[in-house]
């Protein structure tokens, strides 16, 4: 099942609204890259596990 990471689920000074969806490992990798480059977080296992723990199932609109 596809997963979703949504920046709106996290407090952010920038008010980021980015949503990333895809296979779980793809989403974790892309969300970690986004968190580092846009929000200034340090990449590492802790960040990636935090992201993984907040992923939601991507429910198709036609479901």
CHARMM-style PDB file with segment names, atoms N, HN, CA, C and O in Angstrom:
ATOM      1  N   UNK     1       0.844  -1.187   0.000  1.00  0.00      PROA
ATOM      2  CA  UNK     1       0.000   0.000   0.000  1.00  0.00      PROA
ATOM      3  C   UNK     1       0.888   1.249   0.000  1.00  0.00      PROA
ATOM      4  O   UNK     1       1.920   1.301   0.669  1.00  0.00      PROA
ATOM      5  N   UNK     2       0.466   2.226  -0.751  1.00  0.00      PROA
ATOM      6  HN  UNK     2      -0.372   2.184  -1.294  1.00  0.00      PROA
ATOM      7  CA  UNK     2       1.194   3.494  -0.791  1.00  0.00      PROA
ATOM      8  C   UNK     2       1.041   4.211   0.538  1.00  0.00      PROA
ATOM      9  O   UNK     2       0.041   4.048   1.237  1.00  0.00      PROA
ATOM     10  N   UNK     3       2.046   5.008   0.877  1.00  0.00      PROA
ATOM     11  HN  UNK     3       2.859   5.141   0.309  1.00  0.00      PROA
ATOM     12  CA  UNK     3       2.057   5.769   2.118  1.00  0.00      PROA
ATOM     13  C   UNK     3       2.141   7.256   1.807  1.00  0.00      PROA
ATOM     14  O   UNK     3       2.535   7.653   0.711  1.00  0.00      PROA
ATOM     15  N   UNK     4       1.763   8.076   2.792  1.00  0.00      PROA
ATOM     16  HN  UNK     4       1.443   7.753   3.683  1.00  0.00      PROA
ATOM     17  CA  UNK     4       1.767   9.528   2.641  1.00  0.00      PROA
ATOM     18  C   UNK     4       2.469  10.167   3.830  1.00  0.00      PROA
ATOM     19  O   UNK     4       2.238   9.796   4.981  1.00  0.00      PROA
ATOM     20  N   UNK     5       3.331  11.137   3.531  1.00  0.00      PROA
ATOM     21  HN  UNK     5       3.518  11.439   2.597  1.00  0.00      PROA
ATOM     22  CA  UNK     5       3.914  12.020   4.546  1.00  0.00      PROA
ATOM     23  C   UNK     5       3.427  13.424   4.211  1.00  0.00      PROA
ATOM     24  O   UNK     5       3.548  13.871   3.070  1.00  0.00      PROA
ATOM     25  N   UNK     6       2.885  14.110   5.188  1.00  0.00      PROA
ATOM     26  HN  UNK     6       2.787  13.747   6.114  1.00  0.00      PROA
ATOM     27  CA  UNK     6       2.292  15.427   4.966  1.00  0.00      PROA
ATOM     28  C   UNK     6       2.902  16.428   5.938  1.00  0.00      PROA
ATOM     29  O   UNK     6       2.746  16.283   7.151  1.00  0.00      PROA
ATOM     30  N   UNK     7       3.589  17.434   5.427  1.00  0.00      PROA
ATOM     31  HN  UNK     7       3.716  17.552   4.442  1.00  0.00      PROA
ATOM     32  CA  UNK     7       4.232  18.445   6.276  1.00  0.00      PROA
ATOM     33  C   UNK     7       3.223  19.177   7.158  1.00  0.00      PROA
ATOM     34  O   UNK     7       3.589  19.696   8.213  1.00  0.00      PROA
ATOM     35  N   UNK     8       1.977  19.221   6.746  1.00  0.00      PROA
ATOM     36  HN  UNK     8       1.680  18.799   5.889  1.00  0.00      PROA
ATOM     37  CA  UNK     8       0.967  19.916   7.544  1.00  0.00      PROA
ATOM     38  C   UNK     8       0.735  19.230   8.882  1.00  0.00      PROA
ATOM     39  O   UNK     8       0.128  19.816   9.779  1.00  0.00      PROA
ATOM     40  N   UNK     9       1.216  17.978   9.030  1.00  0.00      PROA
ATOM     41  HN  UNK     9       1.709  17.503   8.301  1.00  0.00      PROA
ATOM     42  CA  UNK     9       1.057  17.249  10.292  1.00  0.00      PROA
ATOM     43  C   UNK     9       2.090  17.654  11.336  1.00  0.00      PROA
ATOM     44  O   UNK     9       2.035  17.189  12.474  1.00  0.00      PROA
ATOM     45  N   UNK    10       3.042  18.524  10.954  1.00  0.00      PROA
ATOM     46  HN  UNK    10       3.087  18.902  10.030  1.00  0.00      PROA
ATOM     47  CA  UNK    10       4.115  18.943  11.846  1.00  0.00      PROA
ATOM     48  C   UNK    10       4.120  20.452  11.996  1.00  0.00      PROA
ATOM     49  O   UNK    10       3.877  21.164  11.021  1.00  0.00      PROA
ATOM     50  N   UNK    11       4.388  20.958  13.189  1.00  0.00      PROA
ATOM     51  HN  UNK    11       4.585  20.379  13.981  1.00  0.00      PROA
ATOM     52  CA  UNK    11       4.501  22.405  13.360  1.00  0.00      PROA
ATOM     53  C   UNK    11       5.667  22.927  12.519  1.00  0.00      PROA
ATOM     54  O   UNK    11       6.739  22.324  12.492  1.00  0.00      PROA
ATOM     55  N   UNK    12       5.451  24.043  11.839  1.00  0.00      PROA
ATOM     56  HN  UNK    12       4.580  24.533  11.861  1.00  0.00      PROA
ATOM     57  CA  UNK    12       6.487  24.584  10.968  1.00  0.00      PROA
ATOM     58  C   UNK    12       6.362  26.097  10.909  1.00  0.00      PROA
ATOM     59  O   UNK    12       5.268  26.631  10.723  1.00  0.00      PROA
ATOM     60  N   UNK    13       7.472  26.777  11.067  1.00  0.00      PROA
ATOM     61  HN  UNK    13       8.361  26.344  11.219  1.00  0.00      PROA
ATOM     62  CA  UNK    13       7.461  28.240  10.948  1.00  0.00      PROA
ATOM     63  C   UNK    13       7.107  28.678   9.536  1.00  0.00      PROA
ATOM     64  O   UNK    13       6.518  29.741   9.340  1.00  0.00      PROA
ATOM     65  N   UNK    14       7.464  27.863   8.556  1.00  0.00      PROA
ATOM     66  HN  UNK    14       7.943  27.000   8.715  1.00  0.00      PROA
ATOM     67  CA  UNK    14       7.229  28.228   7.157  1.00  0.00      PROA
ATOM     68  C   UNK    14       5.816  27.902   6.695  1.00  0.00      PROA
ATOM     69  O   UNK    14       5.402  28.350   5.626  1.00  0.00      PROA
ATOM     70  N   UNK    15       5.061  27.123   7.487  1.00  0.00      PROA
ATOM     71  HN  UNK    15       5.397  26.759   8.355  1.00  0.00      PROA
ATOM     72  CA  UNK    15       3.712  26.750   7.076  1.00  0.00      PROA
ATOM     73  C   UNK    15       3.722  25.825   5.871  1.00  0.00      PROA
ATOM     74  O   UNK    15       2.822  25.888   5.034  1.00  0.00      PROA
ATOM     75  N   UNK    16       4.728  24.967   5.776  1.00  0.00      PROA
ATOM     76  HN  UNK    16       5.459  24.916   6.457  1.00  0.00      PROA
ATOM     77  CA  UNK    16       4.910  24.072   4.635  1.00  0.00      PROA
ATOM     78  C   UNK    16       3.685  23.179   4.440  1.00  0.00      PROA
ATOM     79  O   UNK    16       3.122  22.666   5.407  1.00  0.00      PROA
ATOM     80  N   UNK    17       3.281  22.999   3.193  1.00  0.00      PROA
ATOM     81  HN  UNK    17       3.739  23.416   2.407  1.00  0.00      PROA
ATOM     82  CA  UNK    17       2.112  22.184   2.870  1.00  0.00      PROA
ATOM     83  C   UNK    17       2.455  21.005   1.961  1.00  0.00      PROA
ATOM     84  O   UNK    17       1.554  20.403   1.378  1.00  0.00      PROA
ATOM     85  N   UNK    18       3.734  20.666   1.829  1.00  0.00      PROA
ATOM     86  HN  UNK    18       4.466  21.156   2.303  1.00  0.00      PROA
ATOM     87  CA  UNK    18       4.141  19.583   0.943  1.00  0.00      PROA
ATOM     88  C   UNK    18       3.582  18.243   1.416  1.00  0.00      PROA
ATOM     89  O   UNK    18       3.603  17.935   2.608  1.00  0.00      PROA
ATOM     90  N   UNK    19       3.081  17.451   0.466  1.00  0.00      PROA
ATOM     91  HN  UNK    19       3.063  17.701  -0.502  1.00  0.00      PROA
ATOM     92  CA  UNK    19       2.642  16.085   0.716  1.00  0.00      PROA
ATOM     93  C   UNK    19       3.400  15.180  -0.235  1.00  0.00      PROA
ATOM     94  O   UNK    19       3.498  15.453  -1.431  1.00  0.00      PROA
ATOM     95  N   UNK    20       3.937  14.091   0.316  1.00  0.00      PROA
ATOM     96  HN  UNK    20       3.857  13.869   1.288  1.00  0.00      PROA
ATOM     97  CA  UNK    20       4.711  13.133  -0.469  1.00  0.00      PROA
ATOM     98  C   UNK    20       4.015  11.783  -0.371  1.00  0.00      PROA
ATOM     99  O   UNK    20       3.678  11.344   0.729  1.00  0.00      PROA
ATOM    100  N   UNK    21       3.792  11.112  -1.512  1.00  0.00      PROA
ATOM    101  HN  UNK    21       4.066  11.469  -2.405  1.00  0.00      PROA
ATOM    102  CA  UNK    21       3.167   9.798  -1.473  1.00  0.00      PROA
ATOM    103  C   UNK    21       3.917   8.837  -2.379  1.00  0.00      PROA
ATOM    104  O   UNK    21       4.512   9.237  -3.380  1.00  0.00      PROA
ATOM    105  N   UNK    22       3.879   7.569  -2.011  1.00  0.00      PROA
ATOM    106  HN  UNK    22       3.396   7.244  -1.198  1.00  0.00      PROA
ATOM    107  CA  UNK    22       4.536   6.525  -2.783  1.00  0.00      PROA
ATOM    108  C   UNK    22       4.760   5.309  -1.907  1.00  0.00      PROA
ATOM    109  O   UNK    22       4.152   5.169  -0.845  1.00  0.00      PROA
ATOM    110  N   UNK    23       5.644   4.425  -2.367  1.00  0.00      PROA
ATOM    111  HN  UNK    23       6.138   4.539  -3.229  1.00  0.00      PROA
ATOM    112  CA  UNK    23       5.997   3.266  -1.557  1.00  0.00      PROA
ATOM    113  C   UNK    23       6.711   3.743  -0.297  1.00  0.00      PROA
ATOM    114  O   UNK    23       7.389   4.770  -0.330  1.00  0.00      PROA
ATOM    115  N   UNK    24       6.574   3.027   0.801  1.00  0.00      PROA
ATOM    116  HN  UNK    24       6.024   2.193   0.828  1.00  0.00      PROA
ATOM    117  CA  UNK    24       7.063   3.477   2.099  1.00  0.00      PROA
ATOM    118  C   UNK    24       8.518   3.938   2.081  1.00  0.00      PROA
ATOM    119  O   UNK    24       8.819   5.029   2.564  1.00  0.00      PROA
ATOM    120  N   UNK    25       9.407   3.145   1.544  1.00  0.00      PROA
ATOM    121  HN  UNK    25       9.162   2.258   1.151  1.00  0.00      PROA
ATOM    122  CA  UNK    25      10.823   3.519   1.547  1.00  0.00      PROA
ATOM    123  C   UNK    25      11.090   4.770   0.705  1.00  0.00      PROA
ATOM    124  O   UNK    25      11.944   5.585   1.053  1.00  0.00      PROA
ATOM    125  N   UNK    26      10.359   4.918  -0.402  1.00  0.00      PROA
ATOM    126  HN  UNK    26       9.665   4.257  -0.685  1.00  0.00      PROA
ATOM    127  CA  UNK    26      10.502   6.116  -1.232  1.00  0.00      PROA
ATOM    128  C   UNK    26      10.064   7.358  -0.469  1.00  0.00      PROA
ATOM    129  O   UNK    26      10.723   8.396  -0.522  1.00  0.00      PROA
ATOM    130  N   UNK    27       8.959   7.245   0.231  1.00  0.00      PROA
ATOM    131  HN  UNK    27       8.423   6.402   0.274  1.00  0.00      PROA
ATOM    132  CA  UNK    27       8.421   8.387   0.973  1.00  0.00      PROA
ATOM    133  C   UNK    27       9.351   8.773   2.110  1.00  0.00      PROA
ATOM    134  O   UNK    27       9.598   9.959   2.327  1.00  0.00      PROA
ATOM    135  N   UNK    28       9.870   7.790   2.839  1.00  0.00      PROA
ATOM    136  HN  UNK    28       9.668   6.827   2.662  1.00  0.00      PROA
ATOM    137  CA  UNK    28      10.789   8.092   3.939  1.00  0.00      PROA
ATOM    138  C   UNK    28      12.028   8.788   3.413  1.00  0.00      PROA
ATOM    139  O   UNK    28      12.474   9.779   3.993  1.00  0.00      PROA
ATOM    140  N   UNK    29      12.592   8.287   2.322  1.00  0.00      PROA
ATOM    141  HN  UNK    29      12.230   7.483   1.851  1.00  0.00      PROA
ATOM    142  CA  UNK    29      13.791   8.890   1.736  1.00  0.00      PROA
ATOM    143  C   UNK    29      13.521  10.323   1.271  1.00  0.00      PROA
ATOM    144  O   UNK    29      14.302  11.227   1.567  1.00  0.00      PROA
ATOM    145  N   UNK    30      12.422  10.533   0.548  1.00  0.00      PROA
ATOM    146  HN  UNK    30      11.787   9.799   0.308  1.00  0.00      PROA
ATOM    147  CA  UNK    30      12.092  11.866   0.036  1.00  0.00      PROA
ATOM    148  C   UNK    30      11.738  12.830   1.166  1.00  0.00      PROA
ATOM    149  O   UNK    30      12.126  13.998   1.130  1.00  0.00      PROA
ATOM    150  N   UNK    31      11.008  12.349   2.162  1.00  0.00      PROA
ATOM    151  HN  UNK    31      10.693  11.401   2.191  1.00  0.00      PROA
ATOM    152  CA  UNK    31      10.625  13.205   3.283  1.00  0.00      PROA
ATOM    153  C   UNK    31      11.848  13.590   4.114  1.00  0.00      PROA
ATOM    154  O   UNK    31      11.937  14.718   4.598  1.00  0.00      PROA
ATOM    155  N   UNK    32      12.786  12.665   4.281  1.00  0.00      PROA
ATOM    156  HN  UNK    32      12.714  11.748   3.887  1.00  0.00      PROA
ATOM    157  CA  UNK    32      14.014  12.981   5.014  1.00  0.00      PROA
ATOM    158  C   UNK    32      14.822  14.026   4.248  1.00  0.00      PROA
ATOM    159  O   UNK    32      15.333  14.975   4.843  1.00  0.00      PROA
ATOM    160  N   UNK    33      14.938  13.858   2.952  1.00  0.00      PROA
ATOM    161  HN  UNK    33      14.523  13.087   2.469  1.00  0.00      PROA
ATOM    162  CA  UNK    33      15.661  14.844   2.135  1.00  0.00      PROA
ATOM    163  C   UNK    33      15.000  16.215   2.245  1.00  0.00      PROA
ATOM    164  O   UNK    33      15.687  17.229   2.377  1.00  0.00      PROA
ATOM    165  N   UNK    34      13.680  16.247   2.192  1.00  0.00      PROA
ATOM    166  HN  UNK    34      13.122  15.424   2.085  1.00  0.00      PROA
ATOM    167  CA  UNK    34      12.936  17.502   2.321  1.00  0.00      PROA
ATOM    168  C   UNK    34      13.153  18.120   3.701  1.00  0.00      PROA
ATOM    169  O   UNK    34      13.373  19.325   3.818  1.00  0.00      PROA
ATOM    170  N   UNK    35      13.089  17.288   4.750  1.00  0.00      PROA
ATOM    171  HN  UNK    35      12.910  16.308   4.655  1.00  0.00      PROA
ATOM    172  CA  UNK    35      13.271  17.792   6.115  1.00  0.00      PROA
ATOM    173  C   UNK    35      14.654  18.409   6.299  1.00  0.00      PROA
ATOM    174  O   UNK    35      14.804  19.400   7.014  1.00  0.00      PROA
ATOM    175  N   UNK    36      15.656  17.831   5.660  1.00  0.00      PROA
ATOM    176  HN  UNK    36      15.534  17.026   5.079  1.00  0.00      PROA
ATOM    177  CA  UNK    36      17.025  18.340   5.766  1.00  0.00      PROA
ATOM    178  C   UNK    36      17.202  19.613   4.944  1.00  0.00      PROA
ATOM    179  O   UNK    36      17.682  20.623   5.459  1.00  0.00      PROA
ATOM    180  N   UNK    37      16.820  19.572   3.677  1.00  0.00      PROA
ATOM    181  HN  UNK    37      16.430  18.752   3.259  1.00  0.00      PROA
ATOM    182  CA  UNK    37      17.101  20.700   2.784  1.00  0.00      PROA
ATOM    183  C   UNK    37      16.192  21.901   3.007  1.00  0.00      PROA
ATOM    184  O   UNK    37      16.620  23.041   2.826  1.00  0.00      PROA
ATOM    185  N   UNK    38      14.953  21.662   3.395  1.00  0.00      PROA
ATOM    186  HN  UNK    38      14.605  20.735   3.542  1.00  0.00      PROA
ATOM    187  CA  UNK    38      14.005  22.771   3.543  1.00  0.00      PROA
ATOM    188  C   UNK    38      13.864  23.218   4.997  1.00  0.00      PROA
ATOM    189  O   UNK    38      13.778  24.414   5.275  1.00  0.00      PROA
ATOM    190  N   UNK    39      13.841  22.260   5.921  1.00  0.00      PROA
ATOM    191  HN  UNK    39      13.911  21.288   5.695  1.00  0.00      PROA
ATOM    192  CA  UNK    39      13.556  22.588   7.314  1.00  0.00      PROA
ATOM    193  C   UNK    39      14.782  22.560   8.223  1.00  0.00      PROA
ATOM    194  O   UNK    39      14.674  22.873   9.409  1.00  0.00      PROA
ATOM    195  N   UNK    40      15.952  22.188   7.683  1.00  0.00      PROA
ATOM    196  HN  UNK    40      16.040  21.933   6.720  1.00  0.00      PROA
ATOM    197  CA  UNK    40      17.189  22.253   8.448  1.00  0.00      PROA
ATOM    198  C   UNK    40      17.406  21.157   9.472  1.00  0.00      PROA
ATOM    199  O   UNK    40      18.239  21.308  10.365  1.00  0.00      PROA
ATOM    200  N   UNK    41      16.672  20.047   9.363  1.00  0.00      PROA
ATOM    201  HN  UNK    41      15.995  19.924   8.637  1.00  0.00      PROA
ATOM    202  CA  UNK    41      16.888  18.925  10.278  1.00  0.00      PROA
ATOM    203  C   UNK    41      18.158  18.175   9.901  1.00  0.00      PROA
ATOM    204  O   UNK    41      18.630  18.269   8.767  1.00  0.00      PROA
ATOM    205  N   UNK    42      18.705  17.436  10.847  1.00  0.00      PROA
ATOM    206  HN  UNK    42      18.322  17.359  11.768  1.00  0.00      PROA
ATOM    207  CA  UNK    42      19.869  16.585  10.584  1.00  0.00      PROA
ATOM    208  C   UNK    42      19.370  15.199  10.194  1.00  0.00      PROA
ATOM    209  O   UNK    42      18.546  14.609  10.893  1.00  0.00      PROA
ATOM    210  N   UNK    43      19.873  14.682   9.074  1.00  0.00      PROA
ATOM    211  HN  UNK    43      20.543  15.161   8.507  1.00  0.00      PROA
ATOM    212  CA  UNK    43      19.465  13.359   8.622  1.00  0.00      PROA
ATOM    213  C   UNK    43      20.104  12.286   9.489  1.00  0.00      PROA
ATOM    214  O   UNK    43      21.221  12.451   9.980  1.00  0.00      PROA
ATOM    215  N   UNK    44      19.398  11.205   9.668  1.00  0.00      PROA
ATOM    216  HN  UNK    44      18.491  11.071   9.269  1.00  0.00      PROA
ATOM    217  CA  UNK    44      19.920  10.082  10.427  1.00  0.00      PROA
ATOM    218  C   UNK    44      18.809   9.111  10.751  1.00  0.00      PROA
ATOM    219  O   UNK    44      17.648   9.364  10.430  1.00  0.00      PROA
ATOM    220  N   UNK    45      19.146   8.012  11.377  1.00  0.00      PROA
ATOM    221  HN  UNK    45      20.089   7.806  11.639  1.00  0.00      PROA
ATOM    222  CA  UNK    45      18.149   6.985  11.688  1.00  0.00      PROA
ATOM    223  C   UNK    45      16.990   7.499  12.538  1.00  0.00      PROA
ATOM    224  O   UNK    45      15.851   7.073  12.350  1.00  0.00      PROA
ATOM    225  N   UNK    46      17.269   8.408  13.470  1.00  0.00      PROA
ATOM    226  HN  UNK    46      18.195   8.754  13.623  1.00  0.00      PROA
ATOM    227  CA  UNK    46      16.199   8.925  14.336  1.00  0.00      PROA
ATOM    228  C   UNK    46      15.175   9.718  13.528  1.00  0.00      PROA
ATOM    229  O   UNK    46      13.971   9.541  13.714  1.00  0.00      PROA
ATOM    230  N   UNK    47      15.637  10.584  12.641  1.00  0.00      PROA
ATOM    231  HN  UNK    47      16.615  10.728  12.490  1.00  0.00      PROA
ATOM    232  CA  UNK    47      14.731  11.366  11.792  1.00  0.00      PROA
ATOM    233  C   UNK    47      13.898  10.436  10.920  1.00  0.00      PROA
ATOM    234  O   UNK    47      12.680  10.588  10.826  1.00  0.00      PROA
ATOM    235  N   UNK    48      14.555   9.476  10.284  1.00  0.00      PROA
ATOM    236  HN  UNK    48      15.545   9.352  10.360  1.00  0.00      PROA
ATOM    237  CA  UNK    48      13.843   8.568   9.381  1.00  0.00      PROA
ATOM    238  C   UNK    48      12.830   7.709  10.129  1.00  0.00      PROA
ATOM    239  O   UNK    48      11.758   7.420   9.598  1.00  0.00      PROA
ATOM    240  N   UNK    49      13.151   7.300  11.344  1.00  0.00      PROA
ATOM    241  HN  UNK    49      14.022   7.534  11.775  1.00  0.00      PROA
ATOM    242  CA  UNK    49      12.197   6.512  12.129  1.00  0.00      PROA
ATOM    243  C   UNK    49      11.016   7.380  12.564  1.00  0.00      PROA
ATOM    244  O   UNK    49       9.878   6.912  12.603  1.00  0.00      PROA
ATOM    245  N   UNK    50      11.288   8.639  12.888  1.00  0.00      PROA
ATOM    246  HN  UNK    50      12.212   9.019  12.857  1.00  0.00      PROA
ATOM    247  CA  UNK    50      10.194   9.555  13.231  1.00  0.00      PROA
ATOM    248  C   UNK    50       9.264   9.732  12.037  1.00  0.00      PROA
ATOM    249  O   UNK    50       8.042   9.692  12.183  1.00  0.00      PROA
ATOM    250  N   UNK    51       9.843   9.926  10.865  1.00  0.00      PROA
ATOM    251  HN  UNK    51      10.835   9.958  10.746  1.00  0.00      PROA
ATOM    252  CA  UNK    51       9.028  10.066   9.652  1.00  0.00      PROA
ATOM    253  C   UNK    51       8.218   8.799   9.426  1.00  0.00      PROA
ATOM    254  O   UNK    51       7.010   8.864   9.195  1.00  0.00      PROA
ATOM    255  N   UNK    52       8.877   7.645   9.491  1.00  0.00      PROA
ATOM    256  HN  UNK    52       9.858   7.592   9.679  1.00  0.00      PROA
ATOM    257  CA  UNK    52       8.206   6.361   9.251  1.00  0.00      PROA
ATOM    258  C   UNK    52       7.021   6.165  10.212  1.00  0.00      PROA
ATOM    259  O   UNK    52       5.983   5.629   9.822  1.00  0.00      PROA
ATOM    260  N   UNK    53       7.182   6.599  11.457  1.00  0.00      PROA
ATOM    261  HN  UNK    53       8.025   7.034  11.774  1.00  0.00      PROA
ATOM    262  CA  UNK    53       6.128   6.390  12.456  1.00  0.00      PROA
ATOM    263  C   UNK    53       4.909   7.279  12.218  1.00  0.00      PROA
ATOM    264  O   UNK    53       3.840   7.017  12.768  1.00  0.00      PROA
ATOM    265  N   UNK    54       5.054   8.320  11.411  1.00  0.00      PROA
ATOM    266  HN  UNK    54       5.923   8.533  10.963  1.00  0.00      PROA
ATOM    267  CA  UNK    54       3.929   9.225  11.176  1.00  0.00      PROA
ATOM    268  C   UNK    54       3.262   9.021   9.815  1.00  0.00      PROA
ATOM    269  O   UNK    54       2.308   9.725   9.485  1.00  0.00      PROA
ATOM    270  N   UNK    55       3.752   8.070   9.029  1.00  0.00      PROA
ATOM    271  HN  UNK    55       4.527   7.498   9.297  1.00  0.00      PROA
ATOM    272  CA  UNK    55       3.172   7.851   7.706  1.00  0.00      PROA
ATOM    273  C   UNK    55       1.726   7.368   7.831  1.00  0.00      PROA
ATOM    274  O   UNK    55       1.355   6.659   8.767  1.00  0.00      PROA
ATOM    275  N   UNK    56       0.941   7.780   6.859  1.00  0.00      PROA
ATOM    276  HN  UNK    56       1.242   8.356   6.099  1.00  0.00      PROA
ATOM    277  CA  UNK    56      -0.456   7.356   6.792  1.00  0.00      PROA
ATOM    278  C   UNK    56      -0.646   6.562   5.508  1.00  0.00      PROA
ATOM    279  O   UNK    56       0.123   6.715   4.558  1.00  0.00      PROA
ATOM    280  N   UNK    57      -1.668   5.718   5.478  1.00  0.00      PROA
ATOM    281  HN  UNK    57      -2.293   5.594   6.249  1.00  0.00      PROA
ATOM    282  CA  UNK    57      -2.007   5.009   4.250  1.00  0.00      PROA
ATOM    283  C   UNK    57      -2.572   6.007   3.244  1.00  0.00      PROA
ATOM    284  O   UNK    57      -3.341   6.902   3.597  1.00  0.00      PROA
ATOM    285  N   UNK    58      -2.178   5.836   1.992  1.00  0.00      PROA
ATOM    286  HN  UNK    58      -1.554   5.110   1.705  1.00  0.00      PROA
ATOM    287  CA  UNK    58      -2.680   6.692   0.920  1.00  0.00      PROA
ATOM    288  C   UNK    58      -3.990   6.083   0.418  1.00  0.00      PROA
ATOM    289  O   UNK    58      -3.986   5.047  -0.247  1.00  0.00      PROA
ATOM    290  N   UNK    59      -5.087   6.720   0.736  1.00  0.00      PROA
ATOM    291  HN  UNK    59      -5.091   7.561   1.276  1.00  0.00      PROA
ATOM    292  CA  UNK    59      -6.392   6.221   0.331  1.00  0.00      PROA
ATOM    293  C   UNK    59      -6.764   6.855  -1.009  1.00  0.00      PROA
ATOM    294  O   UNK    59      -6.906   8.075  -1.097  1.00  0.00      PROA
ATOM    295  N   UNK    60      -6.922   6.036  -2.053  1.00  0.00      PROA
ATOM    296  HN  UNK    60      -6.806   5.046  -1.981  1.00  0.00      PROA
ATOM    297  CA  UNK    60      -7.302   6.587  -3.366  1.00  0.00      PROA
ATOM    298  C   UNK    60      -8.621   7.338  -3.290  1.00  0.00      PROA
ATOM    299  O   UNK    60      -9.530   6.944  -2.560  1.00  0.00      PROA
ATOM    300  N   UNK    61      -8.716   8.416  -4.046  1.00  0.00      PROA
ATOM    301  HN  UNK    61      -7.977   8.736  -4.639  1.00  0.00      PROA
ATOM    302  CA  UNK    61      -9.950   9.225  -4.018  1.00  0.00      PROA
ATOM    303  C   UNK    61     -11.151   8.458  -4.526  1.00  0.00      PROA
ATOM    304  O   UNK    61     -12.278   8.736  -4.113  1.00  0.00      PROA
ATOM    305  N   UNK    62     -10.938   7.505  -5.408  1.00  0.00      PROA
ATOM    306  HN  UNK    62     -10.023   7.280  -5.743  1.00  0.00      PROA
ATOM    307  CA  UNK    62     -12.045   6.751  -5.987  1.00  0.00      PROA
ATOM    308  C   UNK    62     -12.463   5.563  -5.128  1.00  0.00      PROA
ATOM    309  O   UNK    62     -13.347   4.797  -5.512  1.00  0.00      PROA
ATOM    310  N   UNK    63     -11.822   5.407  -3.953  1.00  0.00      PROA
ATOM    311  HN  UNK    63     -11.104   6.029  -3.641  1.00  0.00      PROA
ATOM    312  CA  UNK    63     -12.143   4.245  -3.085  1.00  0.00      PROA
ATOM    313  C   UNK    63     -13.442   4.479  -2.342  1.00  0.00      PROA
ATOM    314  OT1 UNK    63     -13.875   3.622  -1.571  1.00  0.00      PROA
TER     315      UNK     63
END
